[in-house]
Amino acid sequence: MLKFRPEMNYGVREGSPCCSGRLPLQPITVRGPPPRPRKEPSPRATATFGFLTAGILLRYLQEQNRPYSAQDVFGNLQREHGLGKAVVVKTLEQLAQQGKIKEKMYGKQKIYFADQDPFDMVSDADLQGLDGKIVALTAKVQSLQQSCRYMEAELKELSSALTTPEMQKEIQELKKECAGYRERLKNIKAATNHVTPEEKEQVYRERQKYCKEWRKRKRMATELSDAILEGYPKSKKQFFEEVGIETDEDYNVTLPDP
């Protein structure tokens, strides 16, 4: 169905009653051709599809040889074969009615499994042998999984390590850096204006003296400003701005350790 579009005149001429405002312009509905009738599949195609579906389900139950609900069978085969749930349920019921598979009620749910008559009888000794094989294979799988984890860890470590060309380049850069340090050390040793131990000690003492005085004056200024702020009606930041006080924190300056 197509809706009316105001920008199209739909064959209406100017000056006509529709355009003169005397008659309201009504929406025009254009109907398309009727839909084609859905073509139903032929009985032969339906029978072929049902035969193939029955073969897929029967082979699956015989290969797995364990009980399944219709939902389980649908979930396991839907992605591979694209079977619908209704088709799976109907086909399983038909196979059970034909005696090709067995059906059993488990509570409110139906369980389907392959007919056990075609299978050979297994003795207790054979079952014990199969259990032993299962244990051995389980241990082997665990061992292989452990080996895979070790290999994955080793591969990750090797992938993050430098390659041989990268290591050679790194060695050359380190040698060049070491040569620069040796040249710098040689120039320092050759210089005549070395600082004596006494001069070095004097510099340390003066630094300690100035830092102590810095710390003392900062503490005095903090105590004085706190005393003023007790009766000051505004905030500490506003007080500093009005007075013009600049702190170490304003310039990201840290007091050195004593």
ABEGO torsion letter per residue (X at the ends): XBBBBAABAGGBBBGBAAAAGABBBBBBBBBBBBBBBBBBBBAAAAAAAAAAAAAAAAAAAAAAGBBBBAAAAAAAAAAAAGBBAAAAAAAAAAAAAAGABBBBBBEABBBBBBBAAABBBBBAAAAAAAAAAAAAAAAAAAAAAAAAAAAAAAAAAAAABBBAAAAAAAAAAAAAAAAAAAAAAAAAAABABBBBAAAAAAAAAAAAAAAAAAAAAAAAAAAAAAAAAAABABBAAAAAAAAGBBBAAAAGBBBBBX
